[in-house]
Amino acid sequence: MVYIAGDNTLSDAAITDLQEMTAVGSTSAVNIVVQAELDPTTRPGTWRGRIVKNMPDADWQAVGSSTGGGVNMANPQTLTEFISWAKSTYPAENYALVLWSHGGGWKSLKLKRGALQDVTSAGVNAPMMSLNDIVTAIKNSGVHFGLINFDACLMGMYEVAYGLRDVSDFLVASEEVEPGDGDDYTAILTSLTNTPSQTASSLSATITSTYRNFYAAQGRSSVTKSAVDLSKMAALRTAIDNLATVMTNGMGILRTSIQAAQIATTNYEYPYNRDLSDFATQLKLHSTDPSLINAATAVQSAVTGAVTSNQLYTPDTTQAITRSKGMAIWLPTKSETNTGELADYGLLDASLNGASTQNAWAGFVNLLVSGDTVNTYITKAQGNFAYILTWDNPSVDLDLYMYEPANLTAPWMGSTSTNGYMSGDSSVTGVQTEYYVAAPTVEAGWYDLFVNYYSGTGTTTATLQYDDGSGAGWVSIASFVLMDNTKPIAPLSSYPDTDFVAMLNNPYADWRYVHSHQAIFDQTITRLLSPHKASTLLSGKALNLRVHSQAQIKTGTNKTLSGK
């Protein structure tokens, strides 16, 4: 059963795929049944029929109005009705369903989730059918599928697979966007009609391998396609929730490691879709915590057990997409989500324990981006402030650290944080400069800047410039010497969290607490601070002026693993 919601920008691609299907056609053992809707300027209405080789137009049957927009292909009742019609008209021993259209994982236009777009019926900016509605539509048909294949973008997600676990044995989908050509139906249907007795697992592997081969032959597009055994979803969920519990319980110590791993993880057209197994890999690279490593290893094993075929191709083998293991998960940074999305995510089957209680993973996502395990969101404030650190000794490697309201971040940890953007690590760029630039809107609170003399020979004089975001421009606010022989070297564990008071009092030769910026909440998001009114040089500011609730412990080993 092929359900083509092609009344959108993919209309021409739908015609191509229909031609690929009719090049093979049905047989006595295999019925290929399609319901399709295209751009009405190409062909008005909605049509269905059994595909035969070189199929004539007369074999198509109109559904709804044959002169107007037909039926709404983004309506779950339409999908239910098609499946029920196909089963009753062409009964079979085994059923496969292809959902062909635009897709967006669990997330797409207008905060509506899922796939299947119908522009004429619902408008060009209309939401697609939600993931929950897709699952309900299939359940209401009463048909259990051997496999469900999304010929649509970004549907290769844990949330999608978990939602479909009771209505299908296998899921076939792509973590990344799919090119308009989609699946290679001539190759798929040739295999199926030649061997109609093949299992759902075998057909799933055929879909993924022919997809990879089709785009590898072109040599242009980076693509992914994987098959997932949905009977393994319960075990995978257990592993994911256990990992989430470990991260939630240890957030005070582990937050920096988690965020460094998050930033380093392979992601896709929607950057908050991150490869689940690669996230576990990155956690193990960025932390030495035994509980976290064990939980991450269990997730890797569960993904390996669930993904039965993982195919990818890229013309550039240096790209992170080569680390794709077949299943993405929603893991946003603070700047990549909002209150409505967090609430909507909590309504997915994959996010719930029973009817309404949020599970461990959904709670972890909330905690990571909002500091709370419930559906609340962080107070926002005006950003756009920035710092540039430079120094005069080329043999010295200095590291800039920004202690955001709840996170410790630095250029060597990654190029982005939950609130801003950073330069490359000076030891990699070869330039005696590091900077931090806040996003236009950031989490309200204090932003404390530290500088660390990480390695090198001799003293160095550092200069710090500051732009408060008001439009006044850059101001040179500090010049200081690091590796002063009159002060001791800080212990390896003395990062801003583990010895914060000492850092404020600046007793070490290799650390400076240089400056602080306060981002203040205002509902209109207008700037409340005049230059330097509340963002001034600090000397021994008391720790109790504000609460730093997380203890971020970094070691030389961690840093080396991050490319230092």
C-alpha positions as CSV (number, residue, x, y, z in Angstrom):
1,M,0.0,0.0,0.0
2,V,1.5,3.3,-1.2
3,Y,0.0,6.5,0.2
4,I,1.3,9.4,-1.9
5,A,0.5,12.9,-0.4
6,G,2.1,14.7,-3.4
7,D,-0.1,17.9,-3.5
8,N,2.9,20.0,-2.7
9,T,6.4,20.8,-4.0
10,L,7.1,17.1,-4.5
11,S,4.4,16.6,-7.2
12,D,6.8,16.1,-10.1
13,A,8.8,13.6,-8.0
14,A,5.6,11.7,-7.2
15,I,5.0,11.3,-11.0
16,T,8.6,9.9,-11.4
17,D,8.1,7.4,-8.6
18,L,4.7,6.3,-10.1
19,Q,6.5,5.7,-13.4
20,E,9.0,3.5,-11.5
21,M,6.2,1.5,-10.0
22,T,4.4,1.0,-13.3
23,A,7.7,-0.1,-14.9
24,V,7.3,-3.3,-12.8
25,G,3.6,-3.6,-11.9
26,S,1.7,-6.1,-9.8
27,T,1.8,-9.9,-10.2
28,S,-0.4,-12.8,-9.1
29,A,1.5,-12.9,-5.8
30,V,2.1,-9.2,-5.2
31,N,-0.5,-6.4,-5.3
32,I,0.9,-2.8,-5.5
33,V,-1.9,-0.5,-4.5
34,V,-1.6,3.3,-4.6
35,Q,-3.6,6.3,-3.5
36,A,-2.1,9.5,-4.9
37,E,-2.8,13.2,-5.0
38,L,-0.7,15.6,-7.0
39,D,-0.6,19.3,-7.7
40,P,-4.1,19.9,-9.1
41,T,-2.6,22.0,-12.0
42,T,-0.9,18.8,-13.0
43,R,-3.8,16.4,-12.3
44,P,-6.8,17.5,-10.2
45,G,-8.3,15.2,-7.6
46,T,-7.3,12.1,-5.7
47,W,-6.8,8.8,-7.4
48,R,-6.3,5.2,-6.4
49,G,-5.8,1.8,-8.1
50,R,-3.8,-1.4,-8.4
51,I,-0.6,-0.7,-10.2
52,V,-0.1,-2.8,-13.4
53,K,2.8,-2.7,-15.8
54,N,2.5,0.4,-18.1
55,M,-0.7,1.3,-16.3
56,P,-3.2,3.2,-18.4
57,D,-5.1,6.2,-17.0
58,A,-8.4,4.3,-17.2
59,D,-7.2,2.0,-14.4
60,W,-7.3,4.8,-11.9
61,Q,-10.4,5.4,-9.7
62,A,-11.3,8.9,-8.4
63,V,-11.6,9.4,-4.7
64,G,-13.8,12.3,-3.7
65,S,-14.1,15.0,-6.3
66,S,-12.2,14.2,-9.5
67,T,-12.3,17.9,-10.7
68,G,-11.3,19.7,-7.5
69,G,-8.8,19.1,-4.7
70,G,-9.9,15.5,-4.1
71,V,-9.7,14.5,-0.4
72,N,-7.5,15.9,2.3
73,M,-4.5,13.5,2.3
74,A,-3.2,15.0,5.6
75,N,-6.4,13.9,7.4
76,P,-5.9,10.7,9.4
77,Q,-9.4,9.5,8.5
78,T,-8.3,9.5,4.8
79,L,-5.3,7.3,5.6
80,T,-7.5,4.9,7.6
81,E,-10.0,4.7,4.8
82,F,-7.3,3.9,2.2
83,I,-5.8,1.1,4.3
84,S,-9.2,-0.4,5.0
85,W,-10.1,-0.2,1.3
86,A,-6.9,-1.8,0.2
87,K,-7.2,-4.7,2.6
88,S,-10.8,-5.4,1.7
89,T,-10.2,-5.1,-2.1
90,Y,-6.9,-6.8,-2.3
91,P,-6.5,-9.1,0.7
92,A,-3.1,-10.5,1.3
93,E,-1.1,-12.6,3.8
94,N,1.4,-9.8,4.4
95,Y,1.1,-6.0,4.2
96,A,3.6,-3.2,3.8
97,L,2.7,0.5,3.9
98,V,4.6,3.3,2.2
99,L,3.9,6.8,3.5
100,W,5.2,9.1,0.7
101,S,5.4,12.9,1.2
102,H,7.2,15.6,3.1
103,G,8.3,14.7,6.6
104,G,9.8,16.2,9.7
105,G,10.4,13.5,12.2
106,W,8.1,14.2,15.1
107,K,8.5,17.9,14.3
108,S,7.5,20.0,11.3
109,L,5.5,23.0,10.2
110,K,3.5,25.1,12.6
111,L,4.7,23.0,15.6
112,K,2.6,20.1,14.2
113,R,4.5,16.9,14.0
114,G,4.9,14.0,11.6
115,A,4.5,13.8,7.8
116,L,2.0,13.9,4.8
117,Q,1.3,17.4,3.5
118,D,-1.8,18.4,1.4
119,V,-1.4,22.0,0.2
120,T,-4.8,22.4,-1.7
121,S,-6.9,21.0,1.1
122,A,-5.1,22.7,4.0
123,G,-2.9,25.5,2.6
124,V,0.8,25.8,1.8
125,N,1.7,26.5,5.4
126,A,-0.6,23.9,6.8
127,P,0.6,21.4,9.3
128,M,1.3,17.8,8.3
129,M,-0.4,14.8,9.9
130,S,1.0,14.5,13.4
131,L,2.9,11.4,14.5
132,N,0.1,10.6,17.0
133,D,-2.5,10.9,14.3
134,I,-0.5,8.7,11.9
135,V,-0.4,6.0,14.6
136,T,-4.1,6.4,15.4
137,A,-5.0,6.2,11.7
138,I,-3.1,2.9,11.2
139,K,-4.6,1.4,14.5
140,N,-8.1,2.4,13.4
141,S,-7.7,0.4,10.1
142,G,-7.2,-2.8,12.0
143,V,-4.2,-3.8,9.8
144,H,-0.9,-4.9,11.3
145,F,2.0,-4.3,8.9
146,G,5.1,-6.3,8.3
147,L,6.8,-3.0,7.6
148,I,6.1,0.7,7.3
149,N,8.4,2.7,5.1
150,F,8.5,6.5,5.3
151,D,9.5,7.8,1.9
152,A,9.8,11.2,3.6
153,C,12.5,13.3,5.3
154,L,13.8,12.9,8.8
155,M,11.5,10.1,10.0
156,G,14.2,7.8,11.2
157,M,13.7,8.7,14.9
158,Y,13.3,6.8,18.1
159,E,10.1,8.7,18.8
160,V,8.6,7.6,15.5
161,A,9.7,4.0,15.9
162,Y,8.4,3.8,19.4
163,G,5.0,5.2,18.4
164,L,4.6,2.6,15.7
165,R,5.8,-0.4,17.7
166,D,2.3,-1.9,18.0
167,V,1.2,-1.5,14.4
168,S,4.2,-2.8,12.5
169,D,7.0,-5.3,12.8
170,F,9.6,-3.0,11.1
171,L,10.1,0.7,10.3
172,V,12.1,1.9,7.4
173,A,13.1,5.6,7.4
174,S,15.8,8.1,7.0
175,E,17.6,10.1,9.8
176,E,18.5,12.8,7.2
177,V,16.5,14.6,4.6
178,E,15.6,12.5,1.5
179,P,16.2,13.9,-2.0
180,G,13.1,14.4,-4.0
181,D,13.6,11.2,-6.0
182,G,13.1,9.2,-2.8
183,D,13.2,5.4,-3.0
184,D,14.1,3.4,-6.0
185,Y,10.8,1.7,-6.6
186,T,11.8,-0.2,-9.8
187,A,14.6,-1.9,-7.8
188,I,12.4,-2.5,-4.7
189,L,9.4,-3.9,-6.6
190,T,11.6,-6.0,-8.9
191,S,13.1,-7.7,-5.9
192,L,9.7,-8.2,-4.3
193,T,7.9,-9.6,-7.4
194,N,10.9,-11.9,-8.0
195,T,10.8,-13.2,-4.5
196,P,7.3,-12.6,-3.1
197,S,7.9,-14.9,-0.2
198,Q,10.6,-12.7,1.3
199,T,10.2,-11.6,4.9
200,A,9.5,-8.1,6.1
201,S,13.0,-8.0,7.4
202,S,14.4,-8.9,4.0
203,L,12.2,-6.4,2.2
204,S,13.3,-3.7,4.7
205,A,16.9,-4.4,3.9
206,T,16.2,-4.3,0.2
207,I,14.6,-0.9,0.6
208,T,17.6,0.5,2.4
209,S,20.3,-1.0,0.2
210,T,18.6,0.0,-3.1
211,Y,18.2,3.5,-1.7
212,R,21.9,3.7,-0.9
213,N,22.9,2.3,-4.2
214,F,20.7,4.7,-6.2
215,Y,22.3,7.8,-4.7
216,A,25.8,6.4,-4.6
217,A,25.6,5.9,-8.3
218,Q,24.8,9.7,-8.7
219,G,27.6,10.6,-6.3
220,R,26.1,13.9,-5.2
221,S,23.7,13.5,-2.2
222,S,24.5,12.5,1.4
223,V,21.8,10.1,2.4
224,T,20.8,7.7,5.2
225,K,18.2,4.9,5.3
226,S,17.7,2.4,8.0
227,A,15.4,-0.5,9.0
228,V,14.4,-1.0,12.7
229,D,13.0,-4.1,14.3
230,L,10.1,-2.6,16.3
231,S,9.9,-5.6,18.7
232,K,13.1,-4.2,20.2
233,M,11.6,-0.9,21.2
234,A,10.8,-1.9,24.8
235,A,14.4,-2.8,25.4
236,L,15.6,0.3,23.8
237,R,13.3,2.5,25.8
238,T,14.6,0.9,29.0
239,A,18.2,1.7,28.0
240,I,17.3,5.3,27.0
241,D,15.4,5.9,30.2
242,N,18.2,4.5,32.3
243,L,20.7,6.7,30.6
244,A,18.4,9.7,31.1
245,T,18.1,8.9,34.8
246,V,21.8,8.7,35.2
247,M,22.2,12.1,33.5
248,T,19.4,13.7,35.4
249,N,20.7,12.5,38.8
250,G,24.2,13.6,38.0
251,M,23.4,16.8,36.2
252,G,25.3,18.9,38.7
253,I,28.6,17.2,37.9
254,L,27.8,15.9,34.4
255,R,26.2,18.9,32.6
256,T,29.3,20.2,30.9
257,S,30.2,16.7,29.7
258,I,26.6,16.1,28.5
259,Q,26.5,19.4,26.6
260,A,29.9,18.8,25.0
261,A,28.8,15.4,23.8
262,Q,25.5,16.9,22.6
263,I,27.3,19.5,20.4
264,A,29.7,16.9,19.1
265,T,27.0,14.4,18.1
266,T,26.1,13.8,14.5
267,N,23.0,15.8,13.6
268,Y,20.8,16.4,10.5
269,E,18.8,19.1,8.6
270,Y,17.0,19.7,11.9
271,P,20.0,20.1,14.1
272,Y,18.1,19.0,17.2
273,N,17.7,15.5,15.6
274,R,20.8,13.8,16.8
275,D,22.0,10.3,16.2
276,L,21.2,8.3,19.3
277,S,24.1,5.9,19.2
278,D,26.6,8.6,18.4
279,F,25.4,10.7,21.4
280,A,26.1,7.7,23.6
281,T,29.6,7.4,21.9
282,Q,30.3,11.1,22.6
283,L,29.2,10.8,26.2
284,K,31.8,8.1,26.7
285,L,34.4,10.3,25.0
286,H,33.6,13.4,27.1
287,S,33.2,11.8,30.5
288,T,35.0,9.4,32.8
289,D,32.0,8.8,35.0
290,P,31.5,5.0,35.3
291,S,27.7,5.1,35.6
292,L,27.3,7.3,32.6
293,I,29.7,5.2,30.5
294,N,27.8,2.0,31.4
295,A,24.4,3.5,30.6
296,A,25.7,4.9,27.3
297,T,27.2,1.6,26.4
298,A,23.8,-0.1,27.1
299,V,22.1,2.4,24.7
300,Q,24.6,1.7,22.0
301,S,24.0,-2.1,22.4
302,A,20.2,-1.5,22.3
303,V,20.4,0.5,19.1
304,T,22.6,-2.1,17.5
305,G,20.0,-4.8,18.4
306,A,17.1,-2.7,17.0
307,V,18.6,-1.5,13.8
308,T,18.7,-4.4,11.4
309,S,20.0,-2.5,8.3
310,N,21.8,0.8,8.3
311,Q,22.8,2.3,5.0
312,L,24.4,5.6,4.3
313,Y,26.3,7.3,1.5
314,T,28.2,10.6,1.3
315,P,30.5,11.8,-1.3
316,D,32.6,13.4,1.5
317,T,33.6,10.6,3.9
318,T,35.1,13.1,6.4
319,Q,31.6,14.3,7.3
320,A,30.0,13.5,10.6
321,I,27.1,11.8,8.8
322,T,29.3,8.7,8.5
323,R,28.8,8.2,12.2
324,S,25.0,7.7,11.7
325,K,23.9,4.4,13.2
326,G,20.3,4.4,12.0
327,M,18.2,6.2,14.6
328,A,18.0,9.8,15.7
329,I,16.4,11.2,18.9
330,W,15.2,14.7,19.8
331,L,18.0,16.4,21.8
332,P,17.7,20.2,21.5
333,T,19.9,22.9,22.9
334,K,18.2,25.8,24.6
335,S,18.3,28.0,21.5
336,E,16.7,25.2,19.4
337,T,13.4,24.8,21.3
338,N,10.7,26.7,23.2
339,T,8.0,26.1,25.7
340,G,5.4,24.9,23.2
341,E,7.7,22.3,21.7
342,L,8.7,21.0,25.2
343,A,5.0,20.6,26.1
344,D,4.2,18.9,22.7
345,Y,7.1,16.6,23.0
346,G,5.8,15.5,26.4
347,L,2.6,14.3,24.7
348,L,4.3,11.7,22.5
349,D,3.9,8.1,23.3
350,A,7.7,7.9,23.6
351,S,7.6,10.6,26.3
352,L,4.9,9.1,28.6
353,N,4.7,6.6,31.4
354,G,1.1,5.6,31.2
355,A,-1.5,8.3,30.2
356,S,0.1,11.4,31.6
357,T,3.3,10.9,33.6
358,Q,6.5,12.1,31.8
359,N,9.2,9.5,31.5
360,A,12.9,9.8,32.2
361,W,14.1,10.9,28.8
362,A,11.5,13.7,28.4
363,G,12.3,14.9,31.9
364,F,16.0,14.9,31.1
365,V,15.4,17.0,27.9
366,N,13.5,19.5,30.0
367,L,16.2,19.6,32.7
368,L,18.9,20.0,30.1
369,V,17.3,23.1,28.4
370,S,15.4,24.6,31.2
371,G,16.9,23.5,34.5
372,D,13.7,21.8,35.6
373,T,12.2,18.4,35.1
374,V,8.7,19.7,34.4
375,N,7.3,21.6,31.4
376,T,8.6,25.0,32.4
377,Y,11.0,27.1,30.3
378,I,13.9,29.4,31.2
379,T,13.4,33.1,31.5
380,K,14.9,34.9,28.5
381,A,16.7,38.2,28.3
382,Q,18.5,40.4,25.8
383,G,21.8,39.0,24.5
384,N,24.2,40.2,21.8
385,F,27.0,41.0,24.3
386,A,30.4,39.7,23.4
387,Y,34.0,39.2,24.6
388,I,37.3,38.9,22.8
389,L,40.4,37.7,24.5
390,T,43.9,38.2,23.0
391,W,47.4,37.7,24.3
392,D,51.0,38.5,23.3
393,N,53.0,35.3,23.7
394,P,52.5,32.9,20.7
395,S,53.9,30.0,22.7
396,V,51.1,30.2,25.2
397,D,47.7,28.5,25.0
398,L,45.0,30.5,26.9
399,D,41.5,29.2,27.3
400,L,38.5,31.4,27.7
401,Y,35.7,30.0,29.9
402,M,32.2,31.5,30.1
403,Y,30.1,30.4,33.1
404,E,26.6,30.9,31.8
405,P,23.7,31.0,34.4
406,A,23.7,27.2,34.6
407,N,26.5,26.0,32.3
408,L,30.2,26.1,32.0
409,T,31.4,26.4,28.4
410,A,34.6,27.1,26.4
411,P,35.8,27.2,22.8
412,W,37.6,23.9,23.3
413,M,34.3,22.3,24.3
414,G,32.6,23.2,21.0
415,S,31.6,26.1,18.7
416,T,28.2,26.7,20.3
417,S,26.7,26.7,23.8
418,T,23.1,26.9,25.0
419,N,23.3,30.7,24.9
420,G,26.0,31.7,22.4
421,Y,28.7,31.1,19.9
422,M,32.5,30.7,20.3
423,S,35.7,30.9,18.3
424,G,37.7,27.9,17.6
425,D,40.2,26.7,20.2
426,S,43.3,28.8,19.8
427,S,45.5,25.6,19.9
428,V,43.7,24.5,16.7
429,T,43.3,27.8,14.9
430,G,46.9,28.9,15.7
431,V,45.7,32.4,16.5
432,Q,46.2,34.1,19.9
433,T,42.5,34.9,20.1
434,E,39.4,33.4,21.6
435,Y,35.9,34.9,21.8
436,Y,32.4,34.4,23.1
437,V,29.3,36.0,21.4
438,A,25.9,35.8,23.0
439,A,22.9,34.9,21.0
440,P,20.3,37.7,20.4
441,T,18.2,36.2,23.2
442,V,19.7,34.3,26.1
443,E,18.9,32.9,29.5
444,A,18.5,35.6,32.1
445,G,21.3,35.7,34.7
446,W,25.0,36.2,35.2
447,Y,27.6,35.4,32.7
448,D,31.1,35.1,34.3
449,L,34.2,35.1,32.3
450,F,37.3,33.2,33.4
451,V,40.7,32.8,31.6
452,N,43.0,29.8,32.1
453,Y,46.7,29.5,31.1
454,Y,46.4,26.0,29.8
455,S,49.9,25.4,28.5
456,G,53.0,27.1,27.2
457,T,56.3,28.7,28.2
458,G,56.7,32.0,30.1
459,T,54.3,34.7,31.1
460,T,51.8,36.4,28.8
461,T,49.9,39.6,28.9
462,A,46.2,39.2,28.0
463,T,43.7,41.8,26.9
464,L,40.0,41.5,27.2
465,Q,37.6,43.5,25.1
466,Y,33.8,43.7,25.8
467,D,30.8,44.8,23.8
468,D,27.7,45.1,26.0
469,G,25.3,44.8,23.1
470,S,23.9,48.3,23.4
471,G,25.4,49.5,20.2
472,A,28.2,51.4,21.9
473,G,30.8,49.1,20.4
474,W,33.9,47.4,21.8
475,V,35.7,48.6,24.9
476,S,39.0,47.4,26.3
477,I,38.2,46.5,29.9
478,A,41.1,44.5,31.3
479,S,44.8,43.8,30.8
480,F,46.5,41.2,33.0
481,V,49.5,38.9,33.3
482,L,49.2,35.2,33.6
483,M,51.9,32.9,35.1
484,D,53.0,35.4,37.7
485,N,55.7,33.7,39.8
486,T,54.4,35.2,43.0
487,K,51.3,33.0,42.8
488,P,50.9,29.2,42.9
489,I,49.6,27.0,40.1
490,A,46.0,25.9,40.5
491,P,45.4,22.2,41.2
492,L,44.2,20.2,38.2
493,S,40.7,20.0,39.6
494,S,40.4,23.7,40.3
495,Y,37.9,24.8,37.6
496,P,35.5,27.6,38.4
497,D,32.9,25.3,40.0
498,T,35.2,23.2,42.3
499,D,37.0,26.3,43.7
500,F,34.7,29.2,42.8
501,V,35.5,31.4,45.8
502,A,39.2,30.9,45.2
503,M,38.8,31.9,41.6
504,L,37.0,35.1,42.7
505,N,39.9,36.0,44.9
506,N,42.3,35.1,42.2
507,P,45.0,33.3,44.2
508,Y,46.4,31.4,41.2
509,A,49.0,32.3,38.6
510,D,47.2,30.5,35.8
511,W,43.6,31.6,36.4
512,R,41.8,35.0,36.2
513,Y,38.2,35.8,37.0
514,V,38.0,38.8,34.7
515,H,34.5,40.1,34.1
516,S,30.7,39.5,34.5
517,H,27.7,40.4,32.4
518,Q,24.2,40.4,33.8
519,A,21.4,39.6,31.4
520,I,18.1,40.9,32.9
521,F,14.7,39.5,32.0
522,D,12.2,41.9,30.4
523,Q,9.0,40.7,28.7
524,T,9.4,43.0,25.8
525,I,13.0,41.8,25.3
526,T,14.3,45.4,25.4
527,R,17.7,46.3,26.9
528,L,17.5,47.4,30.5
529,L,21.2,47.9,31.2
530,S,23.2,51.0,30.3
531,P,26.8,50.2,29.4
532,H,28.7,49.0,32.4
533,K,26.0,49.8,34.9
534,A,25.7,46.3,36.1
535,S,28.4,44.6,34.0
536,T,31.6,45.7,35.6
537,L,35.0,44.4,36.5
538,L,34.8,42.3,39.6
539,S,37.2,41.9,42.5
540,G,36.3,39.2,45.0
541,K,32.5,39.2,44.4
542,A,31.0,37.0,47.0
543,L,29.7,33.6,45.9
544,N,26.4,34.1,47.7
545,L,25.4,37.0,45.5
546,R,23.9,34.4,43.2
547,V,23.6,30.6,43.1
548,H,25.6,28.5,40.7
549,S,23.8,25.2,41.2
550,Q,25.9,22.9,39.0
551,A,29.4,21.6,39.7
552,Q,31.2,21.2,36.5
553,I,34.4,19.2,37.0
554,K,36.8,19.1,34.0
555,T,40.1,17.4,33.9
556,G,43.1,17.4,31.6
557,T,42.0,14.0,30.3
558,N,38.6,15.4,29.3
559,K,40.1,18.3,27.5
560,T,42.5,16.1,25.6
561,L,39.6,14.0,24.4
562,S,38.0,17.2,23.0
563,G,40.8,17.8,20.6
564,K,43.2,19.7,22.8
